Amino acid sequence: MVICLAAGLAVAALIVQACLQSAEDARREQREQQRDKREHEGDGRIQGILDAVQKGSKSPGVPTLLVAEPAKLAEEQKADKIFDGELQRIFMYERTGLVPYKMLQEIFQISGRTDEPTVDCDILVSIYLVNASSSIQYIKELTASVEVNGRRVGLERRNDFRLKSDEEDDDGLEYGFESLSGKSDPEPLRELLTSLPCELLPNKPLEGWIRYTLKQVVPPKIDSNSWKFAIVDSLGNQHFLTKTSDAPKKGEIGLRRCR
């Protein structure tokens, strides 16, 4: 009788222990599910913020100046006997729209991404050039490149100064020049080359602005002392700019409404 009672108590204890263990397992599983749900929701919120920020960075917005001065030419080119000229000004603008680049970096870090955000940069260049030869010369293209993270990257020449990309509707804004003369509205930028190819007479100078875009780069990794600008003639020969202007730098780039 005692043996039967002891056996029954043992079985009951096992049943109770099993029930308790099952309840604990259920609670633990519930806690893990809730934790996974919170982590998933947190990741979703972070990704949502990242998506919103990246979408905002593609909006027209107001570009952020990356660097204006100093900017230097690479020193490996030799003086040219056909084309002479000089680099006068360079302004680089991050096309981050409504979101500063540093904020993009912080969002990437928060989201656990180890890469750095890449954006387009507008490059606005003021150049003076002249046909130094005794014959008519033809300019087919004016190319540009710069080193980014130790690698030379070519720039894409644009045909206007409007603050938009090919996929965006015209936002009615363009780059202009603030001459610091007290005018509230920046002046239109004078184009260096209105059309290509173009003819240049002997001793005839050209002076004005040209715009390039540097596609999908990490702005802090642009080496502003490694610029190359080359005039490409009708035969495909490259004639590099070798000088920078030492004239006082006056005025800044601003934004203006397109007329």
Steps between C-alpha positions, in 0.01 A plus 500: 500500500778741593689408185194570284446836672863597450484401136184706453660803664803461278286485189303804617824688567623414152172622350516825698866549403416433138214753513722759664775439246251521215364829637855637537584391145186673375587821687858489372380446144255789540778726632724406208221566253432839656871584497531392135192707419646807671833453322321450169287808558812693602682387187194591298487847654872553437463377142197724460701798620786404269264466202341837579838667538629353175181608324541848646858511382379456141263796516621826346545686829790737554843348433766518768835653410776242528801715423570819309862584575764380470478270200809421294589343169703182488859600428597242242389684182734714288431842348310480170589690180153489347264585784588720793282577800450471870271363764335790684252353749358164607191450713386151600148438626362183658161421350351373826171686463332565833733276697856602599764243412608460864144400588509239224818361655341486846192319369721245328685440828177466700364249250814287540631560148877495467513681164481876452219677312577601143350810338535702182708818516470802272830657395483862384819617330605843377758475219687739271648361179642634175612366164874563522575369151501689169218293348135428571450226758194290571393395846320167502467456878635623832553205731560495875610245758602484866628240741245344736639270767822465302327415171465742208136555406362679195234770530186532290461836325155659525338743257338731753519624857154386611460337839336178385586150387383328186228316695362803683254766393652843449495672840552847357840551665847532354848590615594867473785727604476733797737784417479648852394831346194527719262332255257262663454275196804311365596574142477232228819305442662574167557177310854424390382286210149559369525211254746232393691458280597865468746702297761718667691764298870575565553706818127492570424444870209324668404562861212364701354217704451133429314244710587138561346227712700247698277194530447295818808578706586539869563879514768497777712273279526753214856630470462871417867525402483253212284668235568449128327698225577420138389668177438234238554619141337372182771233462445369853821648644491615861632841604515530880455815704821555692445827688277629774404864534663705773241780473310586823202271549183709522141387500325172576259257338134539594161383382266698276163457336523402134366771274 
